[in-house]
Amino acid sequence: MENISFEGIITKSTGGLYTVEKKDGVSEDCRAKGAFRHSKITPLAGDRVTFEKADGKEGFITKIHERKNSLIRPAVANVDLLCVVIAAKNPDPDLFILDKLCAVAKHNGIEVLLIVNKDDIGDSDEISGIYTKAGFKVVPMCATSPTGYEKSIDVIRNEAKNKISFFTGASGVGKSSVLNAVYPELSLETGEISRKIQRGKHTTRVTTLFKMDENTYVGDTPGFSMLDVVGFNMLDSESLLSAFPDIEEFALDCKYKKCTHVCEDGCNVMAALEDGKISLSRHESYKTLFNELKEVKPWD
């Protein structure tokens, strides 16, 4: 029986089994050719692929089309917009993880939309102030009681329109709940926060991409508690400054050609920090990553 070739987009992957949505909207289950494994290439949600299939047989992905970008965490490809969800409280916001996510997105040419969930039990204003100053678009949200947050929902839907967007963030921040509030038709399973350890349950275990209209896809991704940017080579020392555009803005006018913009007297970045033009937490994240990256050897 002759195999027929199709093209589509990977919308889900589970244990080496991939769901590929064809152009006609029909989804097929596929495996990946062994050649990908030998080349250490893993198909990802968001990948545009070619697969072959015979009637009644399982499909096999034979080609991964050129990627616009790809990320390790979340493990996705061809991302236009990263919707980074953070909780105003419960769990308390980890701004270093947030800054690392934003830096990796910027490094890969991905737009960022910051969603501060649980605005009903915490104060999103401080976080909003920090990241609005840094040049990010920020919206507050209460995913469990979205009435009154219609403006935020409209912003998220408009930003995601005609794009491939993935919702990401630490465990327990409410990514799936936010997706349900913005797109009620999804009806995703949501989890609760453990009262003992204040940590979210990993309700979402696989990345799933949903087609909302002809050109709009939104993805739910598993939560995480750590983000090892340095260990997984998501950034390098040469790209760090451009990954923090709010700091780079002042670094460009620094009088020192080889300035690290970490602590030097007379540095334009340090002056901007003292004047409140750069947020302290953002600079602390930059400094921590700078010190970690400078220890990485080229052959590591």
C-alpha positions as CSV (number, residue, x, y, z in Angstrom):
1,M,0.0,0.0,0.0
2,E,1.5,3.3,-1.1
3,N,2.3,6.0,1.5
4,I,0.9,9.4,1.0
5,S,2.6,12.6,2.1
6,F,0.9,15.3,4.2
7,E,2.0,18.5,5.9
8,G,0.8,19.7,9.2
9,I,1.6,21.2,12.6
10,I,2.5,19.2,15.7
11,T,-0.1,20.0,18.4
12,K,0.8,17.4,21.0
13,S,3.6,14.9,21.9
14,T,3.4,12.1,24.4
15,G,6.1,9.5,24.8
16,G,7.3,9.6,21.2
17,L,3.8,9.8,19.8
18,Y,2.9,13.0,18.0
19,T,-0.5,14.4,17.1
20,V,-0.2,16.3,13.8
21,E,-3.0,18.5,12.5
22,K,-3.2,18.5,8.7
23,K,-4.2,21.6,6.7
24,D,-7.8,20.2,6.5
25,G,-8.1,20.2,10.3
26,V,-8.0,16.5,10.7
27,S,-5.4,15.2,13.2
28,E,-3.3,12.1,12.7
29,D,-1.1,10.2,15.2
30,C,2.5,9.8,14.1
31,R,5.9,8.5,15.1
32,A,9.2,10.2,14.2
33,K,11.7,8.6,11.9
34,G,14.7,7.1,13.7
35,A,17.0,9.5,11.8
36,F,15.8,12.4,14.0
37,R,16.9,10.5,17.1
38,H,20.3,9.8,15.6
39,S,20.7,13.5,14.7
40,K,19.6,14.4,18.2
41,I,16.6,16.3,16.9
42,T,13.3,16.1,18.7
43,P,10.0,17.1,17.1
44,L,8.3,19.8,19.2
45,A,4.8,21.2,19.5
46,G,4.5,24.0,17.0
47,D,6.8,22.3,14.5
48,R,5.6,22.3,10.9
49,V,6.3,18.8,9.5
50,T,5.8,16.5,6.6
51,F,4.6,13.0,7.4
52,E,3.8,9.9,5.4
53,K,0.9,7.6,6.0
54,A,-0.9,4.7,4.4
55,D,-4.6,3.9,5.0
56,G,-5.1,2.3,8.4
57,K,-1.4,2.7,9.2
58,E,0.4,4.9,11.7
59,G,2.0,8.0,10.2
60,F,5.7,8.7,10.3
61,I,7.2,12.2,10.4
62,T,9.8,12.4,7.7
63,K,10.7,16.1,7.7
64,I,10.8,19.0,10.2
65,H,10.5,22.2,8.3
66,E,12.8,25.1,9.1
67,R,12.0,26.6,12.5
68,K,11.5,30.2,13.3
69,N,12.8,29.5,16.8
70,S,12.7,26.8,19.5
71,L,12.8,26.7,23.3
72,I,13.9,24.1,25.7
73,R,11.5,25.0,28.5
74,P,8.8,25.1,27.5
75,A,9.8,22.6,24.8
76,V,8.1,24.3,21.8
77,A,8.9,25.6,18.4
78,N,7.9,28.5,16.0
79,V,6.7,30.7,18.9
80,D,5.3,34.1,18.0
81,L,4.1,35.0,21.5
82,L,5.1,33.7,25.0
83,C,2.3,34.4,27.5
84,V,4.2,34.3,30.8
85,V,1.9,33.7,33.7
86,I,2.9,34.7,37.2
87,A,0.9,34.7,40.4
88,A,0.6,37.9,42.5
89,K,0.5,35.5,45.5
90,N,0.2,31.8,46.3
91,P,2.8,31.0,45.2
92,D,4.8,34.2,45.8
93,P,6.3,35.5,42.6
94,D,9.8,34.5,41.7
95,L,11.1,37.5,39.7
96,F,14.4,35.8,38.9
97,I,12.6,32.9,37.1
98,L,10.4,35.5,35.4
99,D,13.4,37.5,34.2
100,K,15.0,34.4,32.9
101,L,11.9,33.4,30.9
102,C,11.7,37.0,29.5
103,A,15.4,37.0,28.6
104,V,15.2,33.7,26.8
105,A,12.2,34.9,24.9
106,K,13.8,38.2,23.9
107,H,17.0,36.3,22.8
108,N,14.9,34.1,20.5
109,G,12.9,37.0,19.0
110,I,9.7,36.1,20.8
111,E,7.1,38.7,21.9
112,V,6.3,38.5,25.6
113,L,2.9,39.2,27.3
114,L,3.1,39.1,31.1
115,I,-0.1,38.0,32.8
116,V,-0.3,38.6,36.6
117,N,-2.9,36.1,37.9
118,K,-4.5,35.9,41.3
119,D,-4.9,39.6,41.4
120,D,-7.8,39.1,43.8
121,I,-5.5,37.8,46.7
122,G,-2.3,39.7,45.9
123,D,-1.2,43.1,44.6
124,S,-0.3,43.0,40.9
125,D,0.6,46.7,40.8
126,E,4.2,46.3,42.0
127,I,5.0,43.6,39.4
128,S,3.2,45.6,36.7
129,G,5.2,48.7,37.6
130,I,8.5,46.8,37.3
131,Y,7.8,45.2,34.0
132,T,5.9,48.0,32.3
133,K,9.0,50.2,33.0
134,A,11.1,47.4,31.4
135,G,9.0,47.7,28.3
136,F,6.8,44.6,28.6
137,K,3.0,44.6,28.2
138,V,1.4,43.5,31.5
139,V,-2.2,42.6,32.3
140,P,-3.7,41.7,35.7
141,M,-6.0,38.6,35.9
142,C,-8.2,36.7,38.3
143,A,-8.7,33.5,36.3
144,T,-11.1,31.9,38.9
145,S,-13.4,35.0,38.9
146,P,-12.7,36.7,35.6
147,T,-15.7,39.1,35.8
148,G,-14.2,42.6,36.0
149,Y,-11.1,41.5,34.0
150,E,-12.7,41.7,30.6
151,K,-10.2,44.3,29.4
152,S,-7.3,41.9,30.2
153,I,-9.1,39.1,28.4
154,D,-9.5,41.2,25.4
155,V,-5.8,42.2,25.4
156,I,-4.7,38.6,25.6
157,R,-7.0,37.5,22.8
158,N,-6.0,40.4,20.6
159,E,-2.3,39.8,21.3
160,A,-2.6,36.1,20.5
161,K,-4.7,36.6,17.3
162,N,-3.1,35.1,14.2
163,K,-0.1,33.8,16.2
164,I,1.3,30.7,17.7
165,S,1.2,31.4,21.4
166,F,2.3,29.3,24.4
167,F,1.3,29.9,28.0
168,T,4.1,29.2,30.4
169,G,5.2,29.8,34.0
170,A,6.0,28.1,37.3
171,S,3.8,25.4,38.8
172,G,0.7,26.6,40.5
173,V,0.4,30.1,38.9
174,G,-2.8,29.1,37.1
175,K,-1.8,28.8,33.4
176,S,-4.6,26.4,32.6
177,S,-7.1,28.5,34.5
178,V,-6.0,31.7,32.6
179,L,-6.5,29.8,29.3
180,N,-10.0,28.7,30.5
181,A,-10.9,32.3,31.4
182,V,-9.7,33.6,28.0
183,Y,-10.9,30.7,25.9
184,P,-13.8,29.1,27.9
185,E,-14.4,26.6,25.1
186,L,-11.1,24.8,26.0
187,S,-12.4,23.6,29.4
188,L,-8.9,22.5,30.5
189,E,-8.3,20.5,33.7
190,T,-6.9,22.7,36.5
191,G,-5.1,22.0,39.8
192,E,-5.0,23.3,43.3
193,I,-2.1,24.7,45.4
194,S,-0.8,22.4,48.1
195,R,-1.4,24.1,51.4
196,K,1.6,22.5,53.1
197,I,4.3,23.4,50.6
198,Q,2.6,26.2,48.6
199,R,3.5,24.5,45.4
200,G,1.2,23.8,42.5
201,K,0.3,20.3,41.2
202,H,1.5,19.5,37.8
203,T,-1.9,19.3,36.3
204,T,-0.7,19.9,32.7
205,R,1.8,17.1,31.9
206,V,2.2,17.5,28.2
207,T,2.3,20.5,25.9
208,T,-0.8,20.8,23.9
209,L,-1.5,23.3,21.1
210,F,-5.1,24.3,20.4
211,K,-6.4,25.8,17.2
212,M,-8.7,28.7,18.0
213,D,-9.3,29.8,14.4
214,E,-7.6,29.4,11.0
215,N,-4.4,31.3,12.0
216,T,-4.5,31.3,15.8
217,Y,-3.0,28.6,18.0
218,V,-2.6,28.7,21.8
219,G,-0.7,26.2,23.8
220,D,-0.8,25.0,27.4
221,T,2.5,23.8,28.8
222,P,3.6,21.9,32.0
223,G,4.6,24.0,35.0
224,F,8.1,23.9,36.5
225,S,9.9,24.9,39.7
226,M,13.4,25.5,38.2
227,L,14.7,27.1,35.0
228,D,18.4,26.3,34.4
229,V,19.1,28.9,31.7
230,V,22.9,28.5,32.0
231,G,23.1,24.7,32.2
232,F,20.9,24.2,29.1
233,N,22.8,26.9,27.1
234,M,19.6,29.0,26.6
235,L,21.7,32.2,26.8
236,D,25.4,33.1,26.5
237,S,27.4,36.0,27.8
238,E,27.5,37.7,24.4
239,S,23.7,37.8,24.2
240,L,22.8,38.6,27.8
241,L,22.7,42.4,27.5
242,S,20.4,42.4,24.5
243,A,18.1,40.0,26.4
244,F,17.6,42.8,28.9
245,P,16.6,45.7,26.6
246,D,15.8,48.0,29.5
247,I,19.4,47.7,30.7
248,E,20.9,47.7,27.2
249,E,19.2,51.0,26.6
250,F,21.5,52.7,29.2
251,A,24.5,50.5,28.4
252,L,24.7,51.8,24.9
253,D,25.6,55.3,26.2
254,C,28.1,54.0,28.8
255,K,31.4,55.7,28.6
256,Y,33.3,52.5,29.4
257,K,33.8,50.3,26.3
258,K,34.3,47.1,28.2
259,C,32.0,47.7,31.1
260,T,30.1,44.8,32.6
261,H,27.3,47.1,33.8
262,V,27.3,45.1,37.1
263,C,29.0,47.4,39.6
264,E,31.4,49.8,38.0
265,D,31.5,53.4,39.3
266,G,30.6,55.9,36.6
267,C,28.7,53.2,34.6
268,N,25.7,54.7,32.9
269,V,23.6,51.6,33.9
270,M,24.5,52.1,37.6
271,A,23.5,55.7,37.3
272,A,20.2,54.8,35.8
273,L,19.7,52.2,38.6
274,E,20.3,54.8,41.2
275,D,17.9,57.2,39.5
276,G,15.2,54.6,39.5
277,K,15.1,54.3,35.7
278,I,16.0,50.6,36.0
279,S,14.3,48.4,38.6
280,L,16.6,46.9,41.2
281,S,15.1,43.4,40.8
282,R,15.8,43.5,37.0
283,H,19.4,44.5,37.6
284,E,19.9,41.8,40.2
285,S,18.7,39.2,37.8
286,Y,21.0,40.6,35.1
287,K,23.9,40.6,37.5
288,T,23.3,37.0,38.7
289,L,23.1,35.7,35.2
290,F,26.2,37.7,34.2
291,N,28.2,36.1,37.0
292,E,26.9,32.6,36.2
293,L,27.6,33.0,32.5
294,K,31.1,34.3,32.9
295,E,32.0,31.0,34.5
296,V,31.0,29.0,31.5
297,K,33.9,28.0,29.3
298,P,33.6,27.9,25.5
299,W,34.3,24.2,25.5
300,D,31.7,23.4,28.2
